[in-house]
Amino acid sequence: MGVTDPLDALRLLDSEKIDVVISDIDMPQMTGLELVAKIRRAYPEVVRILLTGRGTLDAAVQAINDGEVHRFLTKPWSDEDL
């Protein structure tokens, strides 16, 4: 199941059992960093993975500290890493 809107993702988490969220960092309405931080607070059991086309050390540190992401992958990623 997938959604492309971060607000839809949060609504889906309210209504469905979701085990893994894979999000891009760059999205409309909120960043992927903001999304995984919200998910961490509300649904700490959900595994959080962030994707980015322009990974920086600052973004990786924020993803780890704020969103406690399981993986931070740069595009293009390998299926093995994912």
C-alpha positions in Angstrom: 0.0 0.0 0.0 1.4 3.4 -0.8 0.5 7.1 -0.6 2.3 10.1 -2.0 1.1 12.7 0.4 2.6 12.9 3.9 -0.8 13.9 5.5 -2.4 10.9 3.8 0.4 8.8 5.3 -0.4 10.0 8.8 -4.1 9.3 8.3 -3.3 5.8 7.0 -1.2 5.1 10.1 -4.2 6.1 12.2 -6.4 3.5 10.5 -4.2 0.7 9.4 -1.4 -1.4 10.9 1.7 -0.3 9.1 5.1 -1.9 9.7 7.4 0.1 7.5 7.3 3.7 6.2 9.6 4.6 3.3 9.7 8.4 2.6 11.5 10.8 0.4 13.0 13.8 2.2 11.6 16.2 -0.3 7.8 16.3 -0.3 5.1 19.0 -0.4 3.5 20.1 2.8 6.2 18.7 5.1 9.7 17.3 4.7 10.4 13.6 5.1 12.4 14.5 8.2 9.3 16.1 9.7 7.2 13.1 8.7 9.5 10.5 10.3 9.8 12.6 13.5 6.0 12.7 13.8 5.8 9.0 13.1 8.5 8.2 15.7 6.5 10.1 18.4 3.1 8.7 17.5 4.0 5.2 16.2 7.5 4.3 17.6 7.1 0.6 16.5 7.0 1.6 12.8 10.3 1.2 11.0 11.2 4.4 9.2 13.4 4.6 6.1 14.3 7.9 4.4 15.4 8.3 0.8 17.1 11.3 -0.7 18.7 12.4 -4.0 21.0 14.8 -2.3 22.1 13.4 1.0 24.1 15.6 3.4 25.6 14.8 6.7 23.3 17.3 8.4 20.2 15.7 6.9 21.5 12.2 8.0 22.2 13.4 11.5 18.7 15.1 11.7 17.1 11.9 10.4 18.8 9.8 13.0 18.3 12.2 15.9 14.8 13.4 15.2 13.2 10.5 13.4 15.3 7.6 14.6 15.3 6.3 11.1 16.3 2.7 10.5 18.0 3.5 7.2 19.0 6.7 5.4 19.5 5.9 1.7 20.7 8.0 -1.2 19.2 7.7 -4.7 19.7 5.7 -6.6 19.6 3.0 -4.0 20.2 -0.7 -4.4 17.3 -3.1 -3.8 19.7 -5.1 -1.5 20.2 -2.0 0.7 16.4 -1.4 0.8 
